[in-house]
Amino acid sequence: MGTIAPNHPTLRELTRVSARIGCLSFGGPAGQIALMHREIVEERQWVDEEEYLQALNLCHLLPGPEAQQLATWIGWKFHGWKGGAIAGILFVIPGALVMLALSILYALAADLDWFAAIFLGIKAAVLAIIAQALLRIAGRALKTRAQRVLAVSAFTALFLFNAPFPAVVLGALAVGALIGRSRPDLLALKPAPCSETPEAAPWGATIKAVLVWLAIWAAPMAAVLAYLGPDHVMWDIGVFFSKLAVVTFGGAYAVLAYMAQEAVTGLGWLSGGEMADGLGLAETTPGPLIMVTQFVGFLAAFRAPEPFSPIMAGTLAAGLTTWVTFAPCFLWIFAMAPWMDRMQRAPALKGGLAAVTAAVVGVIANLGVWFALHVIFARVFRVTEGPLRINVPDLTTFDWRASLLAIGALVVVFRFNWSIPQTLLAAALGGMLLSGTVF
């Protein structure tokens, strides 16, 4: 296990705090990372600032939702696999249950007018939460001019040129590795800790984690293959989202476009409008945004349920989707976390990870702008001019209600320092009032 922090939580304390984080983890990866920082670093001081950022760097390099992996790492640090499993699962369960309930309501064609009104307010509040998280993370990660240049470069590459997210991460990693070797001061890197008796490479722990979690990952797929066969939609769902789990670098946003294209056009599981609705549901539930995969899997099986009832098929598919999406996250963390101490002694790797952290500030800024455009305007289209690929809003679709709610959320977050639950609840009520759905 990793180095024990001065404030070492018991397993019960870890479980209680992990459950709290799982229930309050609204606002996408930026809000979730900020929430964990406040709970784990600032208030309880279980992990110091530098180690938290180093773990976050590692999670940004791995496939899957970085916030959930960071929660898993925190549990692993103090209580090994048991702690990691508890923290990681509790981060996912609340959002998974809420998303399943909303998917069932959606599939049964319930009256969604009040849903839309609530979403209007909550999505506006998420803008404020992302802005707050962006400023906090930027304040910690951008200490030098080189780090600020990396952040601006990442934002420019994504917003103006629609660069692939993995390319942005790998580019920052390469630049940071060079700087880390030659000019570590440009990235505010501290000297590597000295070790008179370096620990043995933890190959055994890594190999064990890979073998065990590969088996756990594959177990439900083996059951589907045995009982339903490779031609059933459940098998297609498991295979598709297993592949997705391997290529989801940098969080959900990096892979949402690919998932939407394949699920809508390639596989025909749902329409483009339904995909947008699912994303709206995921944005307003706790847990990782990649939970939208559960909505897609539910509808796919709901519409081809044999030999189950539609609700049963959808529920099973939602469980399978969640399993194959998140089981790999435990594999990556349990396999890589034992190497954290060695990573701290590698100047090139430290430089690469520090550069990735700086670039991620630009990534979050890009996501914030993208999200703001889609909340405040009903239609956004892409303009292509040479190498430029810019999202431009249709000004005639300006939504004054969303803008008003967003301004109000910014005021209560920055002026009055409201908590995330308070802000979301007030925004939801505001959305219902402005939409006339309260009475």
C-alpha positions as CSV (number, residue, x, y, z in Angstrom):
1,M,0.0,0.0,0.0
2,G,1.0,3.7,-0.3
3,T,2.5,5.8,2.4
4,I,0.2,6.2,5.4
5,A,-0.9,9.8,6.0
6,P,-0.8,11.3,9.6
7,N,-4.6,11.3,9.7
8,H,-5.4,7.7,9.0
9,P,-9.1,7.0,8.7
10,T,-10.6,3.8,9.9
11,L,-12.5,1.7,7.4
12,R,-15.8,2.9,8.9
13,E,-14.8,6.5,8.5
14,L,-13.7,5.9,5.0
15,T,-17.0,4.2,4.2
16,R,-19.0,7.0,5.7
17,V,-17.1,9.8,3.8
18,S,-17.1,7.8,0.6
19,A,-20.9,7.4,0.8
20,R,-21.2,11.1,1.4
21,I,-19.1,11.9,-1.6
22,G,-21.0,9.5,-3.8
23,C,-24.3,11.1,-2.9
24,L,-23.0,14.7,-3.4
25,S,-20.8,14.2,-6.5
26,F,-22.7,16.4,-8.9
27,G,-21.2,18.7,-11.4
28,G,-19.2,16.4,-13.6
29,P,-15.5,15.5,-13.1
30,A,-14.5,19.1,-12.3
31,G,-17.1,19.4,-9.5
32,Q,-16.4,15.9,-8.2
33,I,-12.6,16.4,-8.0
34,A,-13.2,19.7,-6.2
35,L,-15.6,18.0,-3.8
36,M,-13.1,15.2,-3.0
37,H,-10.4,17.8,-2.5
38,R,-12.5,19.7,0.0
39,E,-13.5,16.5,1.9
40,I,-10.2,14.6,1.8
41,V,-7.5,17.2,1.6
42,E,-8.8,20.4,3.2
43,E,-11.3,19.3,5.9
44,R,-9.9,15.9,7.0
45,Q,-6.3,16.2,5.8
46,W,-6.1,12.5,5.0
47,V,-4.0,13.2,1.9
48,D,-1.7,16.2,1.4
49,E,-2.0,18.5,-1.6
50,E,1.0,17.2,-3.6
51,E,0.1,13.5,-3.3
52,Y,-3.6,14.3,-4.2
53,L,-2.5,16.1,-7.4
54,Q,0.0,13.3,-8.2
55,A,-2.8,10.7,-7.9
56,L,-5.1,12.9,-10.0
57,N,-2.3,13.0,-12.7
58,L,-2.2,9.3,-12.8
59,C,-6.0,9.0,-13.1
60,H,-6.0,11.5,-16.0
61,L,-3.6,9.1,-17.9
62,L,-5.8,6.0,-17.4
63,P,-8.9,5.1,-19.4
64,G,-12.2,5.7,-17.6
65,P,-13.7,8.4,-15.3
66,E,-10.9,10.0,-13.5
67,A,-13.0,11.1,-10.5
68,Q,-14.1,7.6,-9.7
69,Q,-10.6,6.3,-10.1
70,L,-9.3,9.0,-7.7
71,A,-11.9,7.9,-5.2
72,T,-10.8,4.3,-5.6
73,W,-7.1,5.3,-5.1
74,I,-8.0,7.2,-1.9
75,G,-9.6,4.0,-0.5
76,W,-6.7,1.9,-1.7
77,K,-4.2,4.1,0.0
78,F,-5.5,3.5,3.4
79,H,-7.2,0.0,3.3
80,G,-5.9,-1.7,0.2
81,W,-8.2,-3.5,-2.2
82,K,-11.0,-3.5,0.4
83,G,-10.9,0.2,0.9
84,G,-10.5,0.9,-2.8
85,A,-13.5,-1.3,-3.7
86,I,-15.6,0.4,-1.1
87,A,-14.7,3.9,-2.1
88,G,-15.0,3.2,-5.8
89,I,-18.3,1.4,-5.6
90,L,-19.9,4.0,-3.3
91,F,-18.9,6.7,-5.7
92,V,-20.9,4.9,-8.5
93,I,-23.9,3.4,-6.7
94,P,-26.0,6.5,-5.9
95,G,-25.8,7.8,-9.5
96,A,-26.4,4.3,-10.9
97,L,-29.6,3.9,-8.8
98,V,-30.9,7.4,-9.7
99,M,-30.1,6.9,-13.4
100,L,-31.8,3.5,-13.4
101,A,-35.0,5.0,-11.9
102,L,-34.9,7.9,-14.4
103,S,-34.3,5.5,-17.3
104,I,-37.4,3.4,-16.3
105,L,-39.5,6.6,-16.0
106,Y,-38.2,7.7,-19.4
107,A,-38.9,4.4,-21.1
108,L,-42.4,4.3,-19.7
109,A,-43.1,7.7,-21.4
110,A,-44.0,9.5,-18.2
111,D,-44.8,13.2,-18.3
112,L,-41.4,14.8,-18.5
113,D,-42.4,18.5,-18.4
114,W,-41.3,18.9,-14.8
115,F,-38.1,16.9,-15.5
116,A,-37.2,19.5,-18.2
117,A,-37.9,22.3,-15.8
118,I,-35.7,20.8,-13.1
119,F,-33.0,20.1,-15.6
120,L,-33.1,23.7,-16.8
121,G,-32.2,24.9,-13.3
122,I,-29.7,22.2,-12.4
123,K,-27.7,22.5,-15.7
124,A,-27.5,26.2,-15.1
125,A,-26.2,25.5,-11.5
126,V,-23.6,23.1,-12.9
127,L,-22.1,26.0,-14.9
128,A,-21.4,27.8,-11.6
129,I,-20.0,24.6,-10.0
130,I,-17.6,24.0,-12.9
131,A,-16.5,27.6,-12.8
132,Q,-15.7,27.3,-9.1
133,A,-13.8,24.0,-9.6
134,L,-11.9,25.5,-12.5
135,L,-10.6,28.4,-10.5
136,R,-9.7,26.1,-7.6
137,I,-7.8,23.6,-9.7
138,A,-6.1,26.3,-11.8
139,G,-5.0,28.0,-8.6
140,R,-3.3,24.8,-7.5
141,A,-2.0,23.5,-10.8
142,L,-0.8,26.7,-12.6
143,K,2.1,27.9,-10.6
144,T,4.5,28.8,-13.4
145,R,4.4,30.5,-16.8
146,A,5.1,27.2,-18.5
147,Q,2.1,25.6,-16.8
148,R,-0.2,28.4,-17.9
149,V,1.1,28.1,-21.4
150,L,0.3,24.4,-21.4
151,A,-3.2,25.1,-20.1
152,V,-3.9,27.8,-22.8
153,S,-2.5,25.5,-25.5
154,A,-4.7,22.6,-24.5
155,F,-7.8,24.9,-24.5
156,T,-6.9,26.3,-27.9
157,A,-6.3,22.9,-29.4
158,L,-9.6,21.6,-28.2
159,F,-11.8,24.6,-28.6
160,L,-10.5,26.0,-31.9
161,F,-9.2,22.8,-33.6
162,N,-11.2,20.0,-32.1
163,A,-8.0,18.1,-31.4
164,P,-8.5,14.5,-30.1
165,F,-8.2,14.4,-26.3
166,P,-5.7,11.6,-26.2
167,A,-3.4,13.7,-28.5
168,V,-3.6,16.6,-26.1
169,V,-2.8,14.4,-23.1
170,L,0.1,12.6,-24.9
171,G,1.5,15.9,-26.2
172,A,1.5,17.4,-22.7
173,L,3.1,14.3,-21.4
174,A,5.9,14.4,-23.9
175,V,6.6,18.1,-23.4
176,G,6.5,17.7,-19.6
177,A,8.9,14.7,-19.7
178,L,11.4,16.8,-21.6
179,I,11.0,19.8,-19.2
180,G,11.2,17.5,-16.2
181,R,14.6,16.2,-17.2
182,S,16.2,19.5,-18.3
183,R,14.3,22.3,-16.4
184,P,12.1,21.0,-13.6
185,D,11.8,24.5,-12.2
186,L,9.6,25.5,-15.1
187,L,7.0,23.1,-13.7
188,A,7.6,23.9,-10.1
189,L,8.8,20.3,-9.5
190,K,10.4,19.5,-6.1
191,P,13.5,17.3,-6.0
192,A,12.8,13.6,-6.1
193,P,12.8,12.0,-2.6
194,C,16.0,10.2,-1.8
195,S,15.8,6.5,-0.9
196,E,18.9,4.7,0.4
197,T,17.2,1.3,0.0
198,P,14.8,1.5,-2.9
199,E,11.8,-0.8,-2.6
200,A,11.5,-3.7,-5.0
201,A,9.4,-3.2,-8.1
202,P,5.8,-4.2,-7.2
203,W,5.3,-6.6,-10.2
204,G,3.6,-9.2,-8.1
205,A,0.9,-6.8,-6.9
206,T,0.4,-5.5,-10.4
207,I,0.1,-9.0,-12.0
208,K,-2.3,-10.2,-9.3
209,A,-4.5,-7.1,-9.8
210,V,-4.6,-7.6,-13.6
211,L,-5.5,-11.3,-13.4
212,V,-8.1,-10.9,-10.7
213,W,-9.9,-7.9,-12.2
214,L,-9.8,-9.3,-15.7
215,A,-11.7,-12.3,-14.4
216,I,-14.2,-10.0,-12.5
217,W,-14.6,-7.9,-15.6
218,A,-15.3,-10.9,-17.8
219,A,-17.5,-12.8,-15.4
220,P,-20.9,-11.4,-16.5
221,M,-20.0,-11.6,-20.2
222,A,-19.3,-15.3,-19.7
223,A,-22.8,-15.7,-18.2
224,V,-24.4,-13.8,-21.1
225,L,-22.6,-15.9,-23.6
226,A,-23.6,-19.1,-21.9
227,Y,-27.3,-18.3,-21.3
228,L,-28.2,-15.9,-24.2
229,G,-25.6,-16.4,-26.8
230,P,-23.5,-14.0,-29.0
231,D,-26.5,-12.9,-31.1
232,H,-28.5,-11.4,-28.2
233,V,-28.5,-7.6,-27.7
234,M,-27.1,-8.1,-24.1
235,W,-23.9,-9.5,-25.6
236,D,-23.7,-6.6,-28.0
237,I,-24.2,-4.2,-25.1
238,G,-21.4,-5.8,-23.0
239,V,-18.9,-5.9,-25.9
240,F,-19.6,-2.3,-27.0
241,F,-19.2,-0.8,-23.5
242,S,-16.2,-3.0,-22.7
243,K,-14.5,-1.5,-25.7
244,L,-15.6,1.9,-24.7
245,A,-14.1,1.4,-21.2
246,V,-10.6,0.9,-22.8
247,V,-10.6,4.1,-24.9
248,T,-12.3,6.5,-22.5
249,F,-9.1,8.5,-21.8
250,G,-9.6,11.7,-19.9
251,G,-13.2,11.1,-18.7
252,A,-16.6,10.9,-20.4
253,Y,-16.5,14.0,-22.5
254,A,-13.6,12.6,-24.5
255,V,-15.6,9.7,-25.7
256,L,-19.2,10.9,-25.7
257,A,-19.2,11.9,-29.4
258,Y,-17.9,8.4,-30.4
259,M,-20.5,6.7,-28.2
260,A,-23.4,8.8,-29.5
261,Q,-22.4,8.1,-33.2
262,E,-22.1,4.4,-32.7
263,A,-25.2,3.9,-30.5
264,V,-27.4,6.1,-32.7
265,T,-26.1,5.6,-36.2
266,G,-24.2,2.3,-36.1
267,L,-26.3,0.2,-33.7
268,G,-29.6,2.0,-33.9
269,W,-30.3,1.6,-30.2
270,L,-31.8,5.1,-29.8
271,S,-32.3,8.4,-31.6
272,G,-30.1,11.5,-31.5
273,G,-32.8,13.3,-29.4
274,E,-32.9,10.5,-26.9
275,M,-29.2,10.5,-26.7
276,A,-29.3,14.2,-25.7
277,D,-32.0,13.5,-23.1
278,G,-29.8,10.8,-21.6
279,L,-26.9,13.2,-21.4
280,G,-29.2,15.6,-19.6
281,L,-30.2,13.0,-17.1
282,A,-26.5,12.1,-16.5
283,E,-25.6,15.7,-16.0
284,T,-28.1,16.0,-13.2
285,T,-27.4,12.9,-11.2
286,P,-24.5,12.2,-8.8
287,G,-21.5,10.2,-10.0
288,P,-19.5,10.1,-13.2
289,L,-21.0,11.6,-16.4
290,I,-20.1,8.3,-18.2
291,M,-23.2,6.9,-16.3
292,V,-25.1,8.0,-19.5
293,T,-23.9,4.6,-20.8
294,Q,-26.4,3.0,-18.4
295,F,-29.2,4.9,-20.0
296,V,-28.2,3.8,-23.5
297,G,-27.8,0.1,-22.4
298,F,-31.2,0.2,-20.7
299,L,-33.1,1.5,-23.8
300,A,-31.3,-0.9,-26.1
301,A,-32.4,-3.9,-24.1
302,F,-35.8,-2.4,-23.2
303,R,-36.6,-2.4,-26.9
304,A,-35.4,-6.0,-27.6
305,P,-36.2,-7.7,-24.3
306,E,-36.7,-11.3,-25.2
307,P,-36.8,-13.6,-23.2
308,F,-37.3,-11.1,-20.4
309,S,-39.9,-8.5,-19.8
310,P,-38.9,-5.0,-21.0
311,I,-38.3,-3.6,-17.6
312,M,-36.3,-6.7,-16.5
313,A,-34.2,-6.7,-19.7
314,G,-33.5,-3.0,-19.3
315,T,-32.5,-3.4,-15.7
316,L,-30.2,-6.3,-16.4
317,A,-28.6,-4.4,-19.3
318,A,-28.2,-1.3,-17.1
319,G,-26.4,-3.5,-14.5
320,L,-24.2,-5.1,-17.2
321,T,-23.3,-1.8,-18.7
322,T,-22.3,-0.3,-15.3
323,W,-20.3,-3.5,-14.5
324,V,-18.2,-3.5,-17.8
325,T,-17.8,0.3,-17.6
326,F,-16.4,0.5,-14.1
327,A,-14.7,-2.9,-13.4
328,P,-11.8,-1.9,-15.6
329,C,-11.3,1.3,-13.4
330,F,-10.5,-0.9,-10.4
331,L,-8.1,-2.9,-12.6
332,W,-6.2,0.2,-13.7
333,I,-5.9,1.7,-10.2
334,F,-5.0,-1.5,-8.3
335,A,-2.4,-2.4,-11.0
336,M,-0.8,1.1,-11.1
337,A,-1.2,2.5,-7.6
338,P,1.7,0.5,-6.1
339,W,4.0,2.3,-8.5
340,M,3.2,5.7,-7.2
341,D,6.2,6.0,-4.9
342,R,8.6,5.0,-7.8
343,M,6.9,7.5,-10.1
344,Q,7.7,10.3,-7.6
345,R,11.4,9.5,-8.1
346,A,11.4,9.7,-12.0
347,P,12.0,13.3,-13.1
348,A,10.7,12.7,-16.7
349,L,7.5,11.0,-15.4
350,K,7.0,13.7,-12.8
351,G,7.4,16.4,-15.4
352,G,5.0,14.6,-17.7
353,L,2.3,14.2,-15.1
354,A,2.7,17.9,-14.0
355,A,2.3,19.0,-17.6
356,V,-0.8,16.8,-17.9
357,T,-2.3,18.5,-14.8
358,A,-1.7,21.9,-16.3
359,A,-3.2,20.8,-19.6
360,V,-6.3,19.4,-17.9
361,V,-7.1,22.9,-16.6
362,G,-7.4,23.9,-20.3
363,V,-9.5,20.8,-20.9
364,I,-11.9,21.7,-18.0
365,A,-12.2,25.2,-19.4
366,N,-13.1,23.9,-22.8
367,L,-15.7,21.6,-21.3
368,G,-17.1,24.5,-19.3
369,V,-17.4,26.7,-22.5
370,W,-19.0,23.7,-24.4
371,F,-21.5,23.1,-21.7
372,A,-22.3,26.8,-21.3
373,L,-23.1,27.1,-25.0
374,H,-25.4,24.1,-24.9
375,V,-27.2,25.3,-21.8
376,I,-27.7,28.9,-22.8
377,F,-28.5,28.3,-26.5
378,A,-30.9,25.7,-27.8
379,R,-28.9,25.1,-31.0
380,V,-25.1,25.1,-31.5
381,F,-23.4,24.3,-34.8
382,R,-19.8,23.8,-35.9
383,V,-18.1,26.2,-38.2
384,T,-15.2,24.7,-40.3
385,E,-12.6,27.1,-41.8
386,G,-9.4,25.5,-42.8
387,P,-8.0,23.7,-39.7
388,L,-10.4,25.5,-37.4
389,R,-13.4,23.6,-35.9
390,I,-15.4,26.1,-33.8
391,N,-18.7,25.6,-32.0
392,V,-20.9,28.6,-32.7
393,P,-24.3,29.2,-31.0
394,D,-27.4,30.2,-33.0
395,L,-28.1,33.5,-31.3
396,T,-31.8,33.4,-32.1
397,T,-32.1,30.4,-29.7
398,F,-30.8,32.3,-26.7
399,D,-32.5,31.0,-23.5
400,W,-33.0,33.9,-21.1
401,R,-34.2,31.6,-18.3
402,A,-31.1,29.5,-18.4
403,S,-28.9,32.6,-18.4
404,L,-30.8,34.1,-15.5
405,L,-30.5,30.9,-13.5
406,A,-26.8,30.6,-14.3
407,I,-26.1,34.2,-13.1
408,G,-28.0,33.4,-9.9
409,A,-26.0,30.3,-9.4
410,L,-22.7,32.1,-9.9
411,V,-23.8,34.7,-7.3
412,V,-24.7,32.2,-4.6
413,V,-21.6,30.1,-5.2
414,F,-19.0,32.9,-5.3
415,R,-20.7,35.6,-3.2
416,F,-22.4,33.5,-0.5
417,N,-20.3,30.3,-0.8
418,W,-23.3,28.0,-1.0
419,S,-22.7,24.3,-0.9
420,I,-23.2,22.1,-4.0
421,P,-26.5,20.5,-2.7
422,Q,-27.9,24.0,-1.7
423,T,-27.0,25.4,-5.1
424,L,-28.5,22.5,-7.1
425,L,-31.8,22.5,-5.0
426,A,-32.3,26.2,-5.4
427,A,-31.6,26.1,-9.1
428,A,-34.0,23.2,-9.6
429,L,-36.7,25.2,-7.8
430,G,-35.8,28.2,-9.8
431,G,-36.2,26.2,-13.0
432,M,-39.6,25.0,-12.1
433,L,-40.7,28.6,-11.1
434,L,-39.5,30.1,-14.4
435,S,-41.1,27.3,-16.4
436,G,-44.4,27.6,-14.6
437,T,-44.5,24.0,-13.5
438,V,-44.6,24.5,-9.7
439,F,-48.4,24.8,-9.5
